[in-house]
Amino acid sequence: MYARKRPIRVAGTGHSEILGVGGYRPRRRVDNAELCRSIDSTPEWIETRSGIRRRGFAGPDETLPMMAAEAAGRALDRAGARAADVDLVVVASMSHLVQTPALAAVVAHRLGADRAAAFDLSAACAGFCHALAVASDTVRTGGARRALVIGAERMTDIVEPTDRTSALLFADGAGAVLVGPADRPGIGPVVRRSDGAYAEALRMTAPWAGEERPWMRMDGRRVFRWAMEEVAPAALAALEAAGQSVADLGAFVPHQANLRMTELMVERLGLTPATAVARDVVETGNTSAASIPLALETLLTGGAAASGDTALLVGFGAGLNYAAQTVVLP
C-alpha cells in the first residue's frame, strides 16, 4: 500500500521594499595626478575618457569584511533595524580572494546576525542587482523577513597598478541595502541576461592555483560597445516589466562604469532633467558590485532623490551580463 502523497506547501507571494541604504568609502582618496605616478597617462586624459577625478583605495585595515559590515550597519541604522532581525545576508563581490568561507558568513557574524543564512554571489559589476533580485524574491515568498544585500569590493587587489586600461577606472568600497516585506510592490521584476560570447572581454589572466599572479584584464572597447547595445534596451524592458515608463522615474542609477557610458544611456533612454542621475563615478570611481548602492546613498543623502521616488537600477559587467530592476527609494 502506498502512502497518500501530499502536495508541497509553499509560502504565499507578497511584496518587498528597500528599508535602508548604507555605504562605506575608504579613507584614502586618490586623484588623477597621484594615479599618473603609476600609469602612463595624464590627469586630463583620464577625466576626459572616464569622467573620474578621484577614487577610494582601501588601506590594509579596510578589509572586505570590515567595509561590508560598516556599510550594512549603516543601512540597518537608517532602517531602524537590528542585526538580530536579519534572516539573510547576500554579498556580491568579484574581489573576494578566499574561496571559502563565504564573505557573507564572515560579515553576518561580524554584524551579530548569527541566525541569518549567508552566501556570496559572483556576477561582477552586475552582482548587486542580481543579489537584490534574490533577496527580494526570498522576502516576497516568505523565506526571509529581513535581508541584507551588500556589494563589497577591493578592486585594487585584482587590478594591476600599472595597467593603463583598468587601473584608472577601478576602486574600492562597499554599499548595502536592507530589504523587508511591504504592503505594496517596492522592488520590481528583474530583467537579466548573460552573453558568454564576450567572456574574454573582461576576465582574469590566470587561475589562482597557478604560478602566475592573476590580474583582471578588460577589453574596454568591446565592453563599451556591448553595454551600449544591450543595457539601454534592458533598462527599458525593466521599466515595462514593472508597468513603469521613463516619465515615472525620479532617479536613474546605472552601474558607475564611467561617466561617458552614463551620459550615453541617459540620452538613449530619453531622460529629462526631472530625473536625478547618479554620477557617483566622478568622485568614487568604478567600485564594481558596490557602485549602485554607493550611488544610491549619494543621491539620497545629497537630496538629489527623495524617499518614495521610483529609481531604475541597471548593473552590467563581466560575463558579459546585466541585471536591471526598478525600486521605490526608502
N, C-alpha and C positions, 0 to 999 in steps of 0.2 A: 504494500500500500504506500502510495506517495503522499508526502505531506502537502497540505494545501499551500500553494505559492501566494505570498503576499507581495503587493507592489512596494517598491522602494518609496519611502516617504521623503519628500524634498521640501525645503523651505519656500515660502511664497516670495514673489518678486516685489520688492519695494523700491525706494528711491535712495539716492545718496547725494552728498554735497561735501564741498570743502569747508572745513570749520576754522582752519587757521593756517597761516603761511609763515615760515621762518627761514632765515638764511645765515650762512657764515662765510665771511670773506677773509682771506689770510691777511695778517698784519702787514706783510711786506708788499709794497706797491712798486711795480717795475714799469717805468716809462720806456718809450721807444728809444730814447738816446742810450739808456743803460743796456737795453737789449742788443743794440747795434755793436756793443763791445764783443759780443759772441757770434754774431752772424754778419754776413756780408750784405749790408743794406744801409738805408738812411731812415731817420725818423719820418721824413716827409713821404718816402716811398711806402713805408708800412701803413701810415694813416690813409694814404690815397687808395691803396689796394684793399685794405681791410676795414678801415674806419676806426681801428683800435688806437687809443692813445696810451692807456695804462692797463695793467692786468695784475692779478694777485698770484704770488708764488709762495707756497706753503713752506714754513720753516720746519726744522726737524721735529719739533713738538706738536706741529699741526698735522697729525696723522689723519688718515681717512676715518677711523672710528671717532676721533676727537671732533673733527669738523662735522661729521654726520650727526653725532649726538648733540652738538651745540645747535645746529640748525633745527633738529627735531624738537629739542627742548623749547626753542623759541616759538615753534609752531604750536606746541602744546600750551604754552603760556598764553598766546594770543587767542586760542580757542577756549581758554578757561578749563582745560582738562589736565588730568594727571597721567603719568606714565603707567600707573597701575590699571588705568582704564583701557589700555591699548591691547587689542587681541591679535593684531597682525602688524608686522614690520616688513616692508619690502624695500630693498635698497637697489637702485640702478647704478651701476658703475662699470667702466671699462678699464679702470686703472688699479683695481684691487689685485695685488701681486701674489696673494695667497689663495691657493685653490680651495682650501678648507681649513678652518671653519668659515662659514659664510660671514661676510661683513655684517649682514643684518643681525645675526645672532649675537655678535660682539656688541653692536650698537644697542640692541634691545637690553642686554644685560647692563651695559653702562648707564642706560636711562633708568633702569629699575622696572622695565616691562618684562618681568621674568615669567609671566604666564602667557606671553604672546608667541604665536607662531612667527618664524622669521626665515626669510630666504632672500637670495640675491637674484637679480635679473640682468642679463647682459645683452643689450641692444644698442650699445654705443650712445650716440647723441640723441637717438630716439627713445632711449631707455626710460626716461621719466614718464613720457606719455603712455608707453606700454604698461609700466608699473601702475600708473594711475588707473588705467582701464581694469587691470587685475583687481586692484583694491576696491574700486567702485563696484564691480560685479560681485565681489565677495561680500561686501556690505549689503548690497541690494538683495541678495539671496539669503541673507541671514547667517553667513559663515563667519562673520565678524561684526562687531558693533562699532569699534573704533580701529582704524587702520592708518599707520604712518607710512607715507610714501616719501622716500628720500633719494635724491640724486647727489652723489658724492664723488668727487674726482681729484686726484693728484696727477694731472696730465704731465707735469714736469718729471714724473718718474718714468714715463714711457715715450717721451718725445726727446730726441737727440738735441742737445742745446745748440749745436751748430747747424742744424738742418734749417736752411733758409725758407723752405716751403712751409714747414709746420711750426717751428719754434716761435714765429711771430704771432701765431694765432692762439695757441692753447695755453690754458691757465688752470688754476686750482680753486676749489671752493665747494660748498655744499648748500643745498636748498631742500626744504621739506614742506609737506602739507599733511594735515590731519584730515582724514575722511570719515564721515559718520552718516547715520541714517537721516533721511529727510522726509518731510510731508509731500514734497513735490520734486520733480527732477532738478538736480543741481549739477549733474555731470552727464553730458550727452554720450551717445554711442560713439565708439571708436572706429575710425576708418584707418586701416593699416595694410601694409604690403611689404614684401621683401623681394629684391631682384638680385639673385646671386650671380647673374651675368656680369655684374660690376664689382664682384667681391675683391678683385685685385686693386681696385681704385683706392681703397683705404684698408690697410692691412698691417700686420706685424711682420717684421722681416725674418723672424726665425722663432721656433718654439722655445719656451723657457728651459727645456731639458737639454738643449744643445750647448755647444761650447761658445757660440757667438751670443753676445748680449743682444736681445731683440729690441728693436725700436719701431715705433709706428711710422709708416710711410703713407703719404697721400698724394694722389694724382689730382691736384686741385682743379684743373680744368675739367676733367671728366666728372668729378663730383659736382662742380658748379653747374655744368650743362644738365646732368641728370636731375638735380634738385629743381632747376628752373622748369624742366619739362614735366616733372612728376608732382612736386609738392603743392603748387598752386591749385591744380585740379583736385588733389586730395583734400586741401583745405575747404574748397567749395563743396566737396562731397560730404565732409563732416558737418558743414552747416546744413546741407539738405537733409542728412540723416537725423539731425536734431530738430528739423522743422524751422530752421532759422534762415535769415538772409544777412547779407553784408550790412544792410541798414540797421539790423538789430544789435550790432557789435559795439560794445563800449570799449573793448580793448582787443588788440591783436598781439599775441605773444609767441612768435616763432622761435625755434632754436637759434641761439645767438652765435651763428657760424661766422658771419662777418656782415658789416653794415650794408655792403653792396647787395647781397642776397636779400636782406630785409627790405631794402628800398624797392627792388625789382618786384618782390612779392606784393608789396603794398600797391604798386602800380597795376599789377596783373589782376589783383582782387578788386580793384576799383575802390579802395578805401578812401574816405574823406577825412578832413581834419577832425571830424566829430569822434573818430575812433582813436583812442590812445594807442600808440605803437611802442612796443618795448624796443629800446635801443641800448640796453644794458651792456652790450658788447664793447661799446666805446670805452668804458671805464673798468670793465671786468674781464674782457677777453672771452674766448670760447672755452667754456668750462664743461663742454660735453653734456652728460646727463644732468648736471647741476644747473645748466644755463636757464632753463624755463622757470623753475621755482625761484631762482635768484632774481630773474627779471620780473616775475610776478610780485615779489616782495618790494622791489624798487618802485613799481607802478603804484602799489597800494600805500606804502609809507610816504612816497613823494606827493601823493594826492592827484596823480595823473589819471588814476582809475579809482572807482569808488565801490563800496560794498553794494552788492545787488546787480552790478554791471555784468553783462554777458561777455565772456572772453573766449577767443578762439586760440587754442594751443596747437602748435604743429612742431613735432620733432622729426629730425631726419639725420641719417648718418650711415656708418659702416654697415655693410650687408650686401648692397646698399638697402636701407629700409626706411620706412616712415610710419608715423602714427599721429593721428590728429583727433581732437575732440573739442567740444565747447563745454564751458563750465560757467557757473554763476560765482562771482567773486564773494568771498566771505566778508 
